Amino acid sequence: MHRSRRFRRSGIAIAIATVLALAVVLGGSPASADDAFDHASSSSAPPQDAHCTSVGSVRGCFREYGDSWWLYNPSGTGRVYIKWWNWLYSSSRTWELHRMGMCFSDDQQGWAKCNKDYYEMGTVNKFGDEGSRLEWYVCKDSCSLPQLTYNHH
């Protein structure tokens, strides 16, 4: 009898740990809930100094100054999105995940834009050091290679 209770308790503990781990992986920390999904607004093309990448005919760009994302969908069909992770350099000399999210555009032809606000490289962040970088990719039917951009502005 004691053995089956112990297994039941350990099974419940494993289930709770799994749910919590999935919540962090899929949705980030509770503080980043507002970052999870941003619907992009129609926009003009990004400035020349934006960091851009493509997959197929779709394009994704990030501009440090202004912390903005751009998506380009020439066909106007389907969902185009940028998935991003914001890493901050910590006082323990490691990169720590601060938050993550997605900027997306559904069935919208041309350029669309999302605005964010990230720590800058020279700003002391919540982990007690300076440093902010973004890991990201753009997707439609497939995804680009991951991009790594340091947020200097």
Backbone as a ProteinNet text record, in pm:
[ID]
protein_1_A
[PRIMARY]
MHRSRRFRRSGIAIAIATVLALAVVLGGSPASADDAFDHASSSSAPPQDAHCTSVGSVRGCFREYGDSWWLYNPSGTGRVYIKWWNWLYSSSRTWELHRMGMCFSDDQQGWAKCNKDYYEMGTVNKFGDEGSRLEWYVCKDSCSLPQLTYNHH
[TERTIARY]
81.2	0	85.6	188.2	275	350.6	386.8	461.7	377.8	249.5	165.7	139.6	125.9	110.2	234.5	350.9	476	487.2	451.7	455.6	354.3	235.3	134.6	183.6	243.9	297	408.9	498.3	607	552.2	447	384	321.2	256.8	197.5	307.1	415.2	526.4	586.9	601.5	656.1	560.8	430.4	332	335.8	344.2	350.8	478.5	590.7	718.1	712.9	649.6	638.2	554.3	441.8	355.4	429.4	501.4	577.5	687.8	756.9	862.6	804.3	691.8	627.5	582.3	533.3	490.4	607.5	724.6	842.7	888.5	894.3	941.4	846	717.4	620.6	582	582.1	531.1	625.5	745.2	837.5	794.2	849.4	813.9	683.3	614.9	491.1	510.8	627	652.8	656.4	675.7	685.4	556.7	449.4	325.2	279.5	302.1	260.8	347.7	461.8	552.3	521.1	433.2	415.4	379.9	279.4	234.8	200.3	260.9	229.5	184.2	67.5	19.7	79.5	149.3	217.3	116.9	150	68.6	132.2	49	97.5	201.5	305.9	418	489.7	575.1	667.7	787.3	877.6	996.2	1086.3	1166.8	1258.4	1370.2	1435.2	1550.1	1666.4	1759.8	1875.2	1962.5	1964.9	2052.7	1989.5	1873.7	1810.4	1884.9	1887.4	1944.8	1833.7	1855.2	1749.6	1794.6	1697.2	1719.7	1594.8	1610.1	1498	1487.5	1368	1344	1241.4	1279.4	1192.3	1172.9	1049.6	1021.6	985.9	980.4	948	1075.7	1061.2	1176.7	1141.9	1242.5	1227.3	1344.7	1318.1	1423.6	1408.1	1521.8	1523.6	1612	1565.4	1645.8	1667.6	1795.9	1832	1774.4	1795.1	1746.2	1594.4	1523.2	1378	1322.7	1410.7	1369.3	1245.2	1254.3	1139.8	1167.8	1062.6	1065	982.4	1028.9	953.1	938.9	823.4	794.5	753.9	798.5	757.2	698.6	575.5	507	459.8	527.5	490.3	355.9	316.1	192.3	68.9	86.9	-28.1	-112	-62	-135.1	-54	-122.6	-58.5	1.4	51.8	114.5	264.2	318.1	462	491.3	599	628.8	777.5	811.7	946.5	934.6	1011.4	1020.9	1151.3	1147.7	1267.9	1285.3	1411.4	1450.6	1543.9	1519.4	1604.1	1689.3	1821	1917.1	1990.1	2009.3	2083.1	2208.1	2316	2441.7	2431.4	2472.1	2454.7	2588.1	2576.2	2696.4	2775	2715.4	2787.5	2857.6	2860.9	2931.2	2869.9	2737.1	2664.4	2547.5	2497.1	2377.3	2255.3	2161.4	2039.7	1919.6	1825.1	1703.5	1618.3	1589.9	1507.6	1361.3	1335.6	1199.2	1202.8	1087.4	1077.1	939.5	925.9	797	794.1	685.8	665.8	593.7	637.9	572.1	517	386.7	329.7	236.2	219	130.4	52	-80.4	-165.9	-228.1	-207.7	-273	-261.8	-146.3	-123.8	-11.5	-35.9	64.1	150.8	281.1	375.1	439.2	484.8	556.3	460.4	497.8	425.1	529.3	492.5	591.2	535.7	625.3	598.5	702.1	660.8	752.1	770.5	894.3	927.2	1015.7	1056.6	1148.6	1239.9	1366.5	1464.6	1571.1	1638.7	1756.9	1860.4	1939.7	2049.1	2177.7	2279.5	2408.1	2471.8	2461.6	2527.4	2442.7	2327.5	2237.8	2248.5	2259.7	2263	2126	2126.5	2000.6	1960.3	1851	1797.4	1886.7	1985.1	2077.7	2208.2	2212.3	2323.7	2444.1	2431.2	2542.7	2489.3	2578.1	2539.5	2551.7	2455.7	2458.5	2319.4	2281.9	2151.2	2166.4	2117.5	2122.4	1990.3	1963.2	1841.8	1878.9	1819.8	1830.4	1694.4	1692.5	1564.2	1569.7	1453	1441	1304.9	1294.2	1168.2	1117.5	984.6	925.3	798.2	773.1	640.9	614.3	647.9	632.6	753.9	867.8	990.2	1054.9	1164.6	1228.4	1369.4	1409.8	1545.7	1643.8	1771	1872.3	1861.1	1892.7	1885.7	1980.8	1936.3	2014.7	2049.9	2163	2204.3	2240.5	2167.1	2185	2205.7	2313.7	2338.9	2268.9	2198.2	2118.5	2200.8	2272.5	2362.4	2293.7	2173.6	2107.8	1988.8
-119.3	0	125.7	128.4	246.1	264.6	153	160.5	223.6	187.3	243.3	392.3	434.6	578	655.6	597.3	663.2	679.1	573.1	582.5	684.9	688.6	785.1	927.3	950.4	1083.2	1122.2	1027.8	1061.8	1086.9	1014.6	1038.6	1176.6	1218.6	1352.8	1458.1	1435.9	1531.7	1544.1	1432.9	1435.3	1510.4	1486.4	1555.2	1705.8	1748.1	1891.2	1951.8	1884.4	1935.4	1946.9	1850.2	1854.2	1972.8	1995.7	2109.2	2240.6	2254.7	2377.9	2397.1	2290.5	2300.8	2340.7	2283.4	2320.5	2465.7	2512.5	2652.9	2746.1	2712.5	2796.4	2789.6	2668.4	2652.6	2718.1	2698.1	2748.9	2893.8	2937.6	3071.3	3163.9	3116.8	3203.6	3218.1	3315.3	3340	3418.1	3419.9	3496.8	3644	3698.3	3838.5	3863.8	3759	3778	3739.3	3717.9	3675.8	3774	3903.4	4002.3	3996.8	3929.3	3918.2	3798.4	3711.8	3584.7	3600.8	3679.2	3693.5	3838.4	3892.1	4027.5	4018.7	4073	4077.5	4201.3	4181.6	4291.9	4382.3	4511.3	4610.2	4640.3	4674.9	4711.3	4822.5	4814.8	4907.1	4925.8	5026.4	5040.8	4948.9	4939.5	4853.9	4902.8	4813.7	4854	4943.5	5019.2	5101.1	5014.2	5074.7	5003.7	4937.8	4993.4	4938.7	4823.4	4774.5	4661.3	4531.8	4439.1	4305.9	4218.7	4161.9	4086.3	3946	3857.7	3722.9	3679.2	3577.5	3529.6	3378.5	3331.5	3189.9	3185	3123.5	3127.3	3272.7	3311.1	3448.7	3542.1	3491.6	3578.2	3631.7	3744.8	3812.9	3857.6	3856.5	3906.7	3996.3	4105.9	4202.6	4251.9	4289.1	4352.7	4475.8	4583.3	4705.3	4736.6	4746.3	4772.4	4904.9	5009.2	5140.6	5142.2	5137.1	5130.8	4993.6	4892.2	4755.7	4710.8	4716.5	4682.8	4561.7	4485	4368.9	4398.4	4351.3	4362.1	4224	4200	4077.6	4115.2	4036.5	4060.6	3933.7	3943.9	3832.1	3879.3	3839.9	3888.4	3834.4	3716.4	3655.5	3700.2	3735.6	3772.9	3654.8	3533.7	3416.5	3346.1	3295.3	3220.2	3308	3241.9	3310.9	3318.9	3439.9	3463.4	3509.4	3456.9	3497.5	3498	3577.3	3579.4	3528.8	3428.6	3378.3	3430.2	3489.9	3550.3	3512.9	3514.1	3493.2	3607.3	3673.4	3782.1	3729.3	3726.7	3677.8	3796.2	3793	3898.1	3838.9	3916.5	3872.8	3893.9	3793.8	3800.5	3824	3858.1	3880.6	3751.6	3636	3508	3475	3572	3560.5	3455.6	3443.8	3354.6	3431.8	3383.2	3441.7	3372.6	3452	3400.9	3442.2	3349.8	3382.2	3478.1	3593.4	3694.1	3679.6	3668.9	3653.7	3607	3565.5	3520.5	3555	3553.6	3587.1	3564.9	3613.9	3595.5	3717.3	3760.5	3864.8	3795.1	3810.3	3736.8	3823.2	3779.5	3844.6	3735.8	3745.7	3646.8	3704.1	3635.8	3670.9	3818.5	3877.1	4019.3	4031.6	4099.5	4114.3	4236.4	4221.8	4332.2	4330.9	4448.1	4462.3	4482.8	4426.2	4445.1	4457.8	4524.5	4560	4538.2	4493.6	4484.5	4569.4	4639.1	4718.8	4652.8	4647.1	4589.1	4686.9	4647.6	4726.5	4629.2	4625.7	4534.1	4612.8	4545.5	4604.8	4632.4	4735.8	4769.7	4706.9	4696.9	4637.9	4713	4844.1	4924.3	4954.5	4888.1	4911.6	4796.3	4828.5	4722.7	4655.4	4524	4450.3	4383.6	4312.7	4251.7	4141.1	4092.6	3990.7	4052.1	4186.5	4254.5	4283.1	4275.6	4305.5	4374.9	4404.1	4468.1	4367.3	4366.3	4277.2	4228.5	4243.8	4200.5	4151.3	4031.8	3980.1	3910.8	3902.4	3838.5	3724	3609.8	3495.6	3485.8	3472.5	3477.3	3410.4	3379.6	3330.5	3370.1	3371.7	3401.9	3273.1	3255.4	3132.8	3161.1	3073.4	3060.8	2911.3	2847.1	2701.2	2630.2	2699.2	2651.8	2773.1	2752.3	2861.6	2889.4	3014.7	3054.8	2994.1	3007.4	2972.8	3070.9	3028.2	3119.7	3238.5	3354.8	3477.1	3517.4	3583.1	3632.3	3780.3	3866.8	4010.9	4067.5	4143.8	4211.9	4346.4	4381.2	4501.9	4618.6	4686.5	4795	4926.2	4949.4	5079.1	5066.9
0	0	0	86.5	92	-38.8	-98.5	-223.7	-335.4	-347.2	-453.5	-429.6	-304.3	-275.2	-314.6	-285	-319.7	-471.3	-547	-692.7	-743.3	-682.7	-723.1	-697.4	-579.9	-546.7	-642.1	-671.8	-763.5	-903.9	-944.1	-1074.1	-1080.4	-971.9	-966.1	-971	-898.3	-898.5	-1038.1	-1107.5	-1244	-1336.5	-1322.7	-1406.6	-1382.6	-1257.2	-1225.2	-1282.2	-1265.7	-1318.6	-1470.5	-1536.2	-1682.2	-1726.9	-1661.2	-1695.8	-1675.2	-1565.1	-1539.8	-1643.1	-1678.9	-1780	-1914.6	-1952.5	-2079	-2077.8	-1963.8	-1954.7	-1978.7	-1925.8	-1946.3	-2091.2	-2148.1	-2285.3	-2384.1	-2367.4	-2464.3	-2440.4	-2316.8	-2291.6	-2220	-2185	-2113	-1968.4	-1901.2	-1763	-1757.4	-1642.3	-1633.1	-1668.6	-1641.2	-1673.1	-1823	-1901.8	-2045.9	-2118.7	-2045.5	-2109.3	-2216.2	-2196	-2295.1	-2420.3	-2414.4	-2528	-2616.2	-2573.3	-2642.6	-2789.9	-2822.8	-2961	-2991.1	-3095.7	-3142.1	-3286.5	-3315.1	-3452.6	-3518.5	-3629.5	-3697.8	-3769	-3773.2	-3844.1	-3978.5	-4074.4	-4207.5	-4196.2	-4279.1	-4264.9	-4398.2	-4400.3	-4512.4	-4486.4	-4582.5	-4571.2	-4457.6	-4401.2	-4293.6	-4346.4	-4256.7	-4297.1	-4345.1	-4415.4	-4472.2	-4365	-4242	-4138.6	-4059.7	-4100.6	-4032.7	-4067.3	-3973.8	-3994.9	-4053.5	-4171.2	-4240.3	-4278.3	-4291.4	-4341.5	-4417.8	-4499.2	-4581.6	-4574.9	-4604.1	-4628	-4740.8	-4851.7	-4968.6	-5010.9	-5031.9	-5075.4	-4960.6	-4836.9	-4722.9	-4659.2	-4593.2	-4535.1	-4393.7	-4305.6	-4170.3	-4136.6	-4064.9	-4031.9	-3888.6	-3827.4	-3696.2	-3703.3	-3643.1	-3633.8	-3487.3	-3448.9	-3309.5	-3260.8	-3339.3	-3297.7	-3314.6	-3205	-3208	-3174.9	-3172.3	-3135.4	-3213.7	-3345.7	-3431.1	-3519.5	-3545	-3633.7	-3758.2	-3873.2	-3998.3	-4060.5	-4120.3	-4193.6	-4335.2	-4432.4	-4569.5	-4628.4	-4677.3	-4741.1	-4878.4	-4985.8	-5118.5	-5167.7	-5121.9	-5171.9	-5094.3	-4967.7	-4885.8	-4841.1	-4857	-4809.1	-4701.1	-4602.8	-4496.2	-4387.4	-4285.2	-4171.7	-4193.2	-4179.2	-4175.3	-4032.9	-3972.5	-3835.2	-3807.3	-3707	-3650.8	-3508	-3474.9	-3338.4	-3281.2	-3160.8	-3103.7	-2956.2	-2914	-2775.1	-2737.7	-2625.6	-2577.7	-2461.6	-2484.5	-2386.2	-2325.2	-2193.3	-2123.3	-2060.4	-2065.7	-2005.6	-1855.1	-1777.5	-1632.6	-1561.2	-1433.8	-1352.5	-1331.9	-1358.9	-1350.2	-1482.4	-1575.4	-1703.5	-1796.3	-1792.9	-1883.1	-1943.8	-2055.8	-2117.7	-2058.7	-2006	-1943.8	-2028.3	-2047.6	-2121.9	-2039.8	-2095.1	-2028	-2069.7	-2199.8	-2248.8	-2394.1	-2443.4	-2582	-2634.1	-2766.5	-2823.5	-2973	-3034.1	-3176.6	-3232.7	-3350.2	-3427.4	-3551	-3579	-3691.6	-3775.1	-3897.6	-3993.4	-4066.1	-4064.7	-4129.8	-4256.3	-4367.6	-4494.3	-4528.8	-4503.3	-4530.6	-4632.8	-4741.4	-4845.9	-4818.3	-4843.6	-4825.7	-4688.6	-4645.1	-4517.9	-4401.6	-4285.5	-4160.1	-4049.2	-3939.3	-3836.1	-3695.6	-3604.7	-3460.5	-3387.6	-3283.7	-3201.2	-3065.6	-3019.7	-2889.5	-2813	-2694.5	-2613.5	-2540.9	-2578.8	-2520.3	-2445.3	-2351.7	-2289.6	-2397.5	-2377.7	-2469.6	-2416.2	-2501.7	-2461.3	-2344	-2339.7	-2237	-2115.4	-2101.8	-1988.9	-1890.5	-1761.4	-1659.9	-1660.8	-1680.9	-1693.1	-1561.4	-1562.7	-1440.2	-1383.6	-1462.7	-1413.3	-1363	-1352.5	-1288.6	-1375.1	-1506.7	-1595	-1719.3	-1813.2	-1938.6	-2051.4	-2139.6	-2254.8	-2288.9	-2415.2	-2463.3	-2606.7	-2632	-2768.7	-2800.9	-2929.6	-2978	-3069.7	-3044	-3133.1	-3201.7	-3334.7	-3404.2	-3540.1	-3592.7	-3729.2	-3784	-3917.2	-3985.1	-4050.7	-4050.5	-4103.5	-4182.3	-4275.7	-4337.3	-4344.7	-4453	-4461.1	-4401.7	-4402.1	-4337.7	-4271.6	-4202.3	-4127.6	-4178.8	-4162.8	-4197.5	-4097.6	-4126.5	-4027.6	-3911.1	-3789.1	-3675	-3692.9	-3651.6	-3656.5	-3514.7	-3496.2	-3365.8	-3381.6	-3312.3	-3322.6	-3183.9	-3164.9	-3038.5	-3042.4	-2935.2	-2932.7	-2877.5	-2966.4	-2927.4	-2898.6	-2952.4	-2934.1	-2844.7
[MASK]
+++++++++++++++++++++++++++++++++++++++++++++++++++++++++++++++++++++++++++++++++++++++++++++++++++++++++++++++++++++++++++++++++++++++++++++++++++++++++

